[in-house]
């Protein structure tokens, strides 16, 4: 703590995220402390530039619902014609493969595989290789939850819907 200001308070102040009380206290301190004023002038442009870069990156990386629907329409057109899944191991593998056909174009093969493994391992006793009819619905729900965090509810709903369709025969 330097001059009664913690590093956390200082960072919040520079990022314009401090409480009103903290902001007023630091403002008052800056008026009379040349050392802290110099620090503010040195660090403020960097923090502002980082904040601007973060906003720009967020705007660039966000996919609109319309664009996501458009991408999913292509995926679904390619995935149509998938048969129903029954309780055999081969058929469960086919269900997993079908979900991969939906995930791969959006995430890429490695990230899609990681998401599926993570969803399967939500229960340590049910890794992806040991998927059963009993664990299928829980797996699909965990996968949809992961997808919701990454892509939003529209794509997660698609995973839930397709997972239910694939599990109709399970």
C-alpha positions in Angstrom: 0.0 0.0 0.0 1.5 3.3 -1.1 0.0 6.6 0.0 -3.0 4.8 1.4 -3.9 3.3 -2.0 -3.8 -0.4 -2.5 -2.7 -1.8 -5.9 -6.2 -3.2 -6.4 -7.7 0.2 -5.7 -5.2 1.8 -8.1 -5.9 -0.6 -10.9 -9.7 -0.2 -10.5 -9.2 3.6 -10.5 -7.1 3.5 -13.7 -9.7 1.2 -15.4 -12.5 3.5 -14.3 -14.0 0.7 -12.2 -13.6 2.0 -8.7 -16.4 2.8 -6.3 -17.5 6.4 -6.0 -16.0 6.7 -2.6 -12.6 5.3 -3.7 -12.6 7.5 -6.8 -13.2 10.6 -4.8 -10.5 9.6 -2.2 -7.9 9.0 -5.0 -8.9 12.1 -6.9 -8.3 14.1 -3.7 -4.9 12.4 -3.1 -3.8 13.1 -6.7 -4.3 16.8 -6.3 -1.7 17.0 -3.6 0.8 14.1 -4.5 3.0 14.7 -7.5 4.5 11.2 -7.3 1.0 9.6 -7.6 0.0 12.1 -10.3 3.1 11.1 -12.4 2.2 7.4 -11.9 -1.4 8.2 -13.1 -0.1 10.1 -16.2 2.4 7.2 -17.0 -0.1 4.4 -16.6 -3.4 5.9 -17.6 -2.8 5.9 -21.4 -1.7 2.3 -21.3 -4.8 1.2 -19.4 -7.1 3.2 -21.7 -5.4 1.7 -24.8 -5.9 -1.8 -23.3 -9.5 -1.1 -22.6 -10.1 0.1 -26.1 -8.3 -2.9 -27.5 -10.5 -5.2 -25.4 -13.6 -3.5 -26.6 -12.5 -3.8 -30.2 -11.6 -7.5 -29.8 -14.9 -8.2 -28.2 -16.8 -6.6 -31.1 -14.7 -8.4 -33.6 -15.0 -11.8 -31.9 -18.7 -11.8 -31.3 -20.8 -13.7 -33.8 -24.3 -12.3 -34.4 -27.2 -14.7 -34.0 -28.0 -14.3 -37.7 -24.4 -15.3 -38.7 -24.5 -18.2 -36.3 -27.8 -19.4 -37.7 -26.4 -19.1 -41.2 -23.4 -21.2 -40.3 -25.6 -23.8 -38.5 -27.9 -24.1 -41.5 -24.9 -25.3 -43.6 -23.9 -27.7 -40.8 -27.4 -29.0 -40.5 -27.8 -29.4 -44.3 -24.7 -31.6 -44.2 -25.9 -33.6 -41.2 -29.4 -34.4 -42.5 -30.2 -38.0 -43.2 -28.6 -39.3 -40.0 -30.4 -42.5 -38.9 -31.8 -43.1 -35.4 -29.5 -44.5 -32.7 -30.2 -47.6 -30.7 -28.5 -49.0 -27.7 -25.6 -50.8 -29.4 -22.1 -49.4 -28.9 -21.8 -48.9 -32.7 -24.9 -46.8 -32.7 -23.8 -44.7 -29.8 -20.5 -44.1 -31.6 -22.6 -43.0 -34.6 -24.5 -40.6 -32.3 -21.2 -39.2 -31.1 -20.0 -38.9 -34.7 -23.2 -37.1 -35.6 -22.6 -34.5 -32.8 -19.0 -34.2 -34.0 -20.3 -33.3 -37.5 -22.2 -30.4 -35.9 -19.3 -29.3 -33.7 -16.3 -29.7 -36.0 -17.1 -26.9 -38.5 -17.7 -24.4 -35.7 -14.9 -25.3 -33.3 -12.5 -27.4 -35.4 -11.8 -31.1 -34.8 -9.5 -30.7 -31.8 -11.7 -28.3 -29.8 -14.8 -30.3 -30.7 -13.2 -33.5 -29.4 -12.0 -31.7 -26.2 -15.6 -30.4 -25.6 -17.0 -33.9 -26.0 -14.5 -35.5 -23.8 -15.0 -32.9 -21.1 -18.8 -33.4 -21.3 -18.4 -37.1 -21.1 -16.0 -36.9 -18.2 -18.5 -34.7 -16.2 -19.0 -38.0 -14.5 -15.6 -39.6 -14.0 -17.1 -43.1 -14.4 -18.4 -42.4 -17.9 -15.5 -41.4 -20.3 -16.4 -40.9 -23.9 -15.3 -44.4 -24.9 -17.8 -45.9 -22.3 -20.8 -43.9 -23.3 -24.0 -45.9 -22.5 -27.7 -45.3 -23.2 -28.1 -44.4 -19.5 -25.3 -41.7 -19.6 -26.3 -40.3 -23.0 -28.8 -37.7 -21.9 -26.5 -36.4 -19.1 -23.7 -36.2 -21.6 -25.8 -34.2 -24.1 -26.9 -31.8 -21.4 -23.3 -31.2 -20.2 -22.2 -30.7 -23.8 -25.0 -28.2 -24.4 -24.0 -26.4 -21.3 -20.4 -26.1 -22.5 -21.6 -25.0 -25.9 -23.9 -22.4 -24.3 -20.9 -20.8 -22.5 -18.8 -20.6 -25.7 -21.4 -19.9 -28.4 -24.6 -19.0 -26.7 -28.0 -20.5 -26.2 -28.9 -20.8 -29.9 -26.2 -23.3 -30.7 -26.6 -25.0 -27.3 -30.3 -25.5 -28.1 -29.3 -27.1 -31.4 -27.0 -29.6 -29.6 -29.8 -30.4 -27.1 -32.3 -30.9 -29.9 -30.0 -33.0 -32.1 -28.8 -35.0 -29.0 -32.5 -35.8 -28.2 -33.2 -36.8 -31.7 -30.1 -39.0 -31.7 -31.1 -40.5 -28.4 -34.7 -41.3 -29.4 -33.7 -44.8 -30.1 -31.6 -45.2 -27.0 
